[in-house]
């Protein structure tokens, strides 16, 4: 908790105490109270007890240690792409994706002075990237920080009118800041997708389409990816996301993250996964869960 700025610590201490009293209701998130992850948690799980964590690793560890039943983790943004390091953290966490939530992102500039006084804006690197053009047009220098609401708490502690924070407007009253500008993202469609992680998975409840998330590594042979993905095309399985990522400094993009519509047990999904496994070194399913919004 000492990593957070002083104005956030009393709020965090109270949340930690509440979560410790009922860990089965606790949901860990990265950031200080008022962060977008906190907002997503409140929307998706209004009865949950939020457990603030300084880093993504801390939030994952809270679930693994049983201090929280689940974690709410951002995975990608419509403007700025995937959240850094998440594709490494998810497979290594040993946790299972049990749900997803989409949160419209509305960034505000929070500070102690006026907009004209601001020379620097501090926030999570994702938020800074989503407001890059707006900041540049006003000559405001971006400065990276661990999270959005944590940056707001830091700005409140510094009380320097030249330094502001990019954060949700709801963080302003928590830390005694003024909203200097609202809705400042570079596009109106700014949306972040979050996933819920738990120690164990469960069969999705209710009716409706499911998503399955997986990671895999193709064999080092010509046309390996083409062959590995052929089963999804021939079986009519909709793959809504496919991203490559590098591991170990090899500069070989041979590991992939994918989202598909459907669930194991469906004949078409099982056939596609079997063909994927035949042409891959390994395949790891990260979870099957209900869609939070339709995929085209």
GIGIGI-V912100 format. One record per backbone hydrogen bond with DSSP energy under -0.5 kcal/mol. NH is the residue of the N-H (numbers start at 0). CO is the residue of the C=O. E is the energy in kcal/mol with one decimal. If there is no record, write none. Layout:
# GIGIGI-V912100
NH_CO_E, NH_CO_E
This chain:
# GIGIGI-V912100
3_0_-1.5, 7_4_-1.6, 8_4_-0.8, 8_5_-0.9, 9_5_-0.6, 11_7_-2.4, 12_8_-2.9, 13_9_-1.7, 14_10_-1.9, 15_11_-2.8, 16_12_-2.0, 17_13_-2.1, 18_14_-2.5, 19_15_-2.4, 20_16_-1.4, 21_17_-0.9, 21_18_-0.6, 22_19_-0.5, 24_21_-2.1, 25_21_-0.5, 25_22_-0.6, 26_48_-2.4, 27_69_-2.7, 28_50_-2.0, 29_71_-0.6, 30_28_-0.5, 30_52_-3.6, 34_31_-1.9, 38_34_-2.1, 39_35_-2.7, 40_36_-2.1, 41_37_-2.2, 42_38_-2.0, 43_39_-2.7, 44_40_-3.0, 47_44_-1.9, 48_24_-2.6, 49_47_-0.7, 50_26_-2.4, 51_49_-0.5, 52_28_-1.9, 58_54_-1.9, 59_55_-2.4, 60_56_-2.5, 61_57_-2.0, 62_58_-1.2, 63_59_-2.3, 64_60_-2.4, 65_62_-1.2, 66_61_-1.9, 67_61_-1.3, 68_22_-0.8, 68_25_-1.8, 69_25_-1.4, 70_196_-1.7, 71_27_-2.8, 72_70_-0.6, 72_194_-2.6, 74_192_-3.1, 75_192_-1.3, 76_80_-2.3, 77_190_-2.8, 80_76_-1.7, 82_74_-2.0, 85_82_-1.5, 87_84_-0.9, 88_84_-2.6, 89_85_-2.7, 90_86_-0.6, 91_87_-1.5, 92_88_-1.3, 92_89_-0.7, 93_89_-0.6, 93_90_-0.5, 95_197_-3.1, 96_285_-3.1, 97_95_-0.5, 97_195_-2.9, 98_195_-0.9, 100_193_-2.3, 102_191_-2.7, 104_189_-2.3, 105_103_-0.5, 106_104_-0.5, 107_166_-2.0, 108_180_-2.5, 109_107_-0.6, 109_164_-3.2, 110_177_-2.1, 116_113_-1.0, 117_113_-0.7, 117_114_-1.0, 118_161_-3.2, 119_161_-2.4, 120_140_-2.6, 121_163_-2.6, 122_142_-1.7, 127_123_-2.3, 128_124_-2.1, 129_125_-1.9, 130_126_-1.0, 130_127_-0.6, 131_128_-0.9, 134_130_-2.4, 135_131_-2.3, 136_132_-2.3, 137_133_-0.7, 137_134_-0.8, 138_135_-1.5, 139_134_-2.5, 140_118_-2.6, 140_138_-0.5, 142_120_-2.7, 144_122_-2.5, 150_146_-1.5, 151_147_-1.6, 152_148_-2.2, 153_149_-2.1, 154_150_-2.5, 155_151_-2.2, 156_152_-2.0, 157_153_-2.4, 158_154_-2.4, 160_158_-0.6, 162_159_-2.1, 163_119_-2.6, 163_161_-0.5, 164_109_-2.9, 165_121_-1.8, 166_107_-2.3, 166_164_-0.7, 168_105_-0.6, 170_167_-2.1, 171_168_-1.5, 173_169_-0.5, 174_170_-1.3, 174_171_-0.6, 175_171_-0.6, 176_171_-2.4, 177_110_-2.8, 179_108_-3.3, 179_177_-0.8, 180_108_-1.0, 182_106_-0.5, 183_106_-1.6, 185_129_-2.8, 189_186_-0.9, 191_102_-2.4, 192_75_-2.8, 193_100_-3.4, 193_191_-0.5, 194_72_-2.8, 195_98_-2.5, 196_70_-2.5, 197_95_-2.1, 198_68_-0.6, 210_288_-3.2, 211_259_-2.5, 212_286_-2.5, 213_257_-2.5, 214_283_-2.4, 215_255_-2.0, 216_281_-1.9, 217_253_-1.8, 218_278_-1.5, 220_218_-1.9, 223_220_-1.4, 226_222_-2.3, 227_223_-2.5, 228_224_-2.2, 229_225_-0.7, 229_226_-0.6, 231_228_-1.0, 232_228_-1.2, 233_229_-2.5, 234_230_-1.4, 235_232_-1.3, 236_231_-2.8, 237_235_-0.5, 238_236_-0.6, 239_237_-0.7, 239_258_-1.3, 240_258_-1.4, 242_256_-2.6, 244_254_-2.2, 249_246_-1.0, 252_250_-0.6, 253_251_-2.5, 254_244_-0.9, 255_215_-2.9, 256_242_-3.0, 257_213_-2.7, 258_240_-1.8, 259_211_-2.4, 260_237_-2.7, 261_209_-2.3, 261_259_-0.6, 265_262_-2.0, 269_265_-2.8, 270_266_-2.4, 271_267_-2.2, 272_268_-2.7, 273_269_-2.1, 274_270_-2.1, 275_271_-2.3, 276_272_-2.6, 277_273_-1.8, 278_274_-1.5, 279_276_-0.8, 280_216_-3.2, 281_216_-1.0, 283_214_-3.1, 285_212_-3.0, 286_212_-1.1, 288_210_-2.4, 290_208_-2.2
